[in-house]
Amino acid sequence: MATIATRELLSRLESLYPSADGSWAMVAAIAFSASNAPEAVPEVYKFVAQNLKTDEEQMALARKLRDGLFKSGMICGFPKAINALAQLHTVVPERFRDAEPLREITTTTSDINKRGQDYFNQTYGETASTVQPFLKEINPDLEFFSTTFAYGWTYGFFKVTSPAETSFSMVAALIANDTPRQVDWHLRGAMRNGASLEEIKAVRQIAIEVSRASGVQWKNEIPDI
């Protein structure tokens, strides 16, 4: 299915995004991964990498795709993220790979929880006071895990992907997963995390077009913003 990611499709996706910061490529890679088309991810990398001139730019691209795919695993499942990262690994030159974790592995659980609570509050805004109790009501372990290890450890690391790009990673995976309630949450969350309306609409459209090209069929209407 690697032929899904044709140059024509990738050029179209790139044209949808209003800036040249590489976010569109991360969104496309995540949408391919969440749509269970991991073999298309290397094509996204190669399409962008061929026009980069410095090692710094190449490393930034490789890290952005890796971090975005890692974050998306919380949404679409780590088996899909692993498959996509494994495919990406085959085309990233060794000098642009990381040998050690980028996240600080000695941070205490309480500090991770605080960071997660801060990002959760920022993402959900005024709705945090209803969403978080809802998660705790349906399963207290889920709420603790979500705040601490999803929002704190996984999402709350911004040295590679920004708060807005982290929201984009969620939106891309959620659209491919056909989960409209959460799509709505995180389209709005992206705006709270600093994305423009134009960027959010582009991310939504990129995720839809990649998912459709990968064979996703939706049972539900995809929320808009």
C-alpha positions in Angstrom: 0.0 0.0 0.0 3.0 2.3 -0.1 1.7 3.5 -3.5 -1.1 5.3 -1.6 1.4 8.0 -0.7 2.0 9.2 -4.3 3.8 12.4 -5.0 0.5 13.8 -6.3 -1.2 13.1 -3.0 1.7 14.4 -0.9 1.9 17.6 -2.9 -1.8 18.1 -2.4 -1.5 17.6 1.4 1.5 19.9 1.6 -0.5 22.6 -0.3 -3.3 22.4 2.3 -1.2 23.5 5.2 -0.7 27.3 5.6 3.0 27.3 6.8 6.2 25.5 5.9 7.1 24.2 9.4 6.7 20.5 8.5 3.6 20.0 10.7 1.6 18.7 7.6 4.1 15.8 7.2 3.7 14.8 10.8 -0.1 14.9 10.5 0.0 12.9 7.3 2.3 10.2 8.8 0.1 9.9 11.8 -3.0 9.6 9.7 -1.4 6.9 7.6 -0.3 5.0 10.8 -3.7 5.3 12.4 -5.3 4.1 9.2 -3.1 1.0 9.4 -1.0 2.0 6.4 2.4 2.2 8.0 4.2 1.4 4.8 3.2 4.9 3.5 5.1 6.7 6.3 8.6 6.4 4.7 7.2 8.0 1.6 6.2 11.1 3.6 9.6 11.3 5.1 11.4 11.0 1.8 9.1 13.5 0.1 10.1 16.2 2.7 13.7 15.2 3.3 14.7 15.5 -0.3 14.3 19.3 -0.1 16.1 19.9 3.2 19.6 21.3 2.9 21.1 21.0 6.4 21.7 18.2 8.9 19.8 20.2 11.5 16.7 20.3 9.3 17.0 16.6 8.6 17.2 15.8 12.3 14.3 18.1 13.1 12.1 16.3 10.5 13.1 12.8 11.7 12.4 13.8 15.4 9.1 15.5 14.6 7.8 12.4 12.8 9.1 10.0 15.5 7.7 12.1 18.4 4.4 12.7 16.7 4.0 9.0 15.9 4.9 8.1 19.5 2.3 10.6 20.9 -0.3 9.2 18.5 0.1 5.8 20.0 -1.9 6.9 22.9 -4.9 7.4 20.5 -4.6 4.7 17.8 -2.7 2.1 19.8 1.0 1.4 20.1 1.0 -1.6 17.8 0.2 0.9 15.0 2.7 3.4 16.2 5.4 0.7 16.5 4.7 -0.5 12.9 4.9 3.1 11.6 8.1 3.9 13.5 9.7 0.7 12.3 8.9 1.6 8.7 10.2 5.1 9.3 13.4 3.7 10.8 14.3 1.9 7.6 14.7 5.2 5.6 16.1 7.5 8.3 19.9 7.7 8.0 21.7 6.5 11.1 23.0 10.0 11.9 19.5 11.3 12.2 18.4 8.6 14.7 18.3 9.0 18.5 20.2 6.5 20.7 18.8 7.7 24.1 15.3 9.0 25.2 14.7 12.6 24.7 12.4 12.8 27.7 13.9 13.1 31.2 13.6 9.6 32.6 14.4 10.5 36.3 11.5 12.9 36.7 9.3 11.9 39.7 5.7 10.7 39.1 4.4 13.6 41.1 6.2 16.1 38.8 5.0 14.3 35.7 1.4 14.4 37.1 1.7 18.2 37.7 3.0 18.7 34.2 0.1 16.5 32.9 -2.5 18.5 34.8 -1.2 21.7 33.4 -1.3 20.5 29.8 -4.7 18.9 30.4 -6.1 22.2 31.8 -4.6 24.1 28.9 -6.0 21.7 26.3 -9.5 21.4 27.7 -9.9 24.9 29.1 -13.2 25.5 30.8 -14.3 21.9 30.0 -11.5 20.4 32.0 -13.6 20.6 35.1 -16.2 18.2 33.5 -14.0 16.0 31.4 -11.6 15.0 34.1 -14.3 14.0 36.7 -16.0 12.1 33.9 -12.8 10.1 33.3 -12.4 9.5 37.1 -16.0 8.4 37.4 -15.9 5.8 34.6 -12.5 4.5 35.9 -10.2 6.2 38.4 -7.2 4.4 37.1 -7.9 5.7 33.6 -8.0 9.3 34.9 -4.7 8.9 36.8 -3.1 7.3 33.7 -4.5 9.9 31.4 -3.3 12.9 33.5 0.1 11.4 34.5 1.3 9.2 31.7 -0.6 10.5 28.7 -0.7 14.2 29.3 2.4 14.4 31.6 4.9 11.9 30.2 3.8 11.4 26.6 2.1 14.6 25.5 3.7 17.1 27.9 7.1 17.0 26.2 7.4 20.0 23.9 11.1 20.1 22.8 10.2 18.4 19.5 6.5 18.9 18.9 4.8 22.0 20.3 1.6 22.0 22.3 -0.3 22.8 19.1 1.4 20.0 17.2 0.7 17.6 20.0 -3.0 18.5 19.5 -2.6 17.9 15.8 -1.2 14.4 16.5 -4.3 13.6 18.5 -6.7 15.0 15.9 -5.0 13.1 13.1 -5.3 9.8 14.9 -8.8 10.4 16.2 -10.1 11.2 12.7 -8.7 7.9 11.3 -10.2 6.1 14.3 -13.7 7.5 13.7 -14.1 8.8 17.3 -16.1 12.1 16.8 -16.5 13.0 20.4 -12.8 13.2 21.0 -12.2 14.8 17.5 -14.4 17.7 18.7 -12.6 17.9 22.0 -9.2 18.2 20.4 -10.0 20.4 17.4 -11.0 22.9 20.1 -8.0 21.9 22.2 -5.7 22.7 19.3 -6.9 26.3 19.3 -6.4 26.6 23.1 -2.8 25.3 22.5 -2.0 28.1 20.1 -3.0 26.9 16.6 -4.8 29.2 14.2 -8.2 28.3 12.8 -6.6 28.0 9.3 -4.0 25.5 10.6 -6.7 23.4 12.4 -8.9 23.2 9.4 -5.9 22.1 7.3 -5.0 19.4 9.8 -8.5 18.1 9.8 -8.6 18.0 6.0 -5.2 16.4 5.7 -6.2 13.6 8.1 -9.5 13.1 6.2 -7.8 12.8 2.8 -5.1 10.5 4.1 -7.6 8.3 5.9 -9.9 8.1 2.9 -6.9 7.2 0.6 -6.0 4.5 3.1 -9.5 2.9 2.9 -11.0 4.3 6.1 -14.8 4.3 6.1 -16.5 6.4 8.7 -19.7 5.5 10.5 -20.0 9.0 12.1 -19.9 12.5 10.8 -16.5 14.1 11.4 -16.8 17.3 13.6 -15.6 20.6 12.2 -14.6 23.8 14.0 
